[in-house]
């Protein structure tokens, strides 16, 4: 059975008379009447604030002010559409009608996820960067097999170059290449005893008891995923009110710095480049800084964008729950009378 949803505010004038009129309209056209106060849900209030009373009938929405003629036209159009799709045997429409009569586990999960997705994603990101730090702990505790599982798993997504990674339990937190020109630090060449950079060896070099053991993802990845998780928590604490970052600011502050710092290192990893090509190696500070910029600004762009979609999911499911609850309440007296 088609439904009519009436969105109202406690501050609306003639709220009760509008409700009575819409109830009579629903009875006359065999519609399920659902009334929802927009102040009950923040996202509904944000969407309909200043537009109430608002009425949804099928795919049609009427905002204040609307007339009885507008209401009749929208109702007639919705009912004709309903009848036409039923007569045509539209399978997708029939499936939607069937799904609209019950609350599935997917509905419940979708509603739960749409409310807590920021915390879920931030938690997963935090776990994602915490596990690589477990690898050097396992190496230290003499569990190389378990540590190797972590190293191999993260090798799929990270280069794990030893001279671009953090270390635990060693003399230094990192061992940069000589090309980075960091005075006062042992270099990667110092701890390996070779001036030739073998990339494959640098990937599988885990460290030792003297110099410490390598974290399973590089410095830049730690900064990227860590700052994304941190922004997610900030976004959640703000009540998800932070507005989406413009794409061009994301491009300027997130993509360009990490692109310049990362790409400019490529000539230092191979030979055959022109003599005029600058050969450089980034420092841990620059990797962390550009990683934080990329992760933080990406989170700023991504989370508010996701929230717009999640709001609509919550509004749609909230309406569905109200409709099903109304149907169940109307069926109870009928079932009771039948049992007698």
Buried (B, 14 or more C-beta within 10 A) or exposed (E): EBBBBBBBBEEBEEBEEBBEBBBEBBEEBEBBBBBBBBEEBBBBBEBBEEBBBBBBBBEBBBBBEBEEEBBEBBBEBBBEBBEEBEEEEEEEBEEEBEEBEEBEEEBEEBBEEBBEBBEEBBBEBBEBBEBBBBBBBBBBEEBBEEBBBBBEEBBEEBBBBBBBBBBBBBEBBBBBBBBBEBEEBBBBBEBBEEEEBEEEEBBBBBBEEEBBBBBBBBBBBBBBBBBBBBBBBBBBEEEBEBEBBEEEEBEEBBBBBBEEBBEBBEBBBEEEEEEEEEEBBBBBEBBBBBBBBBBBBBBBBBBBEBBEEBBEBBBBBBBBBBBBEBBEEEEEEEEEEEEE
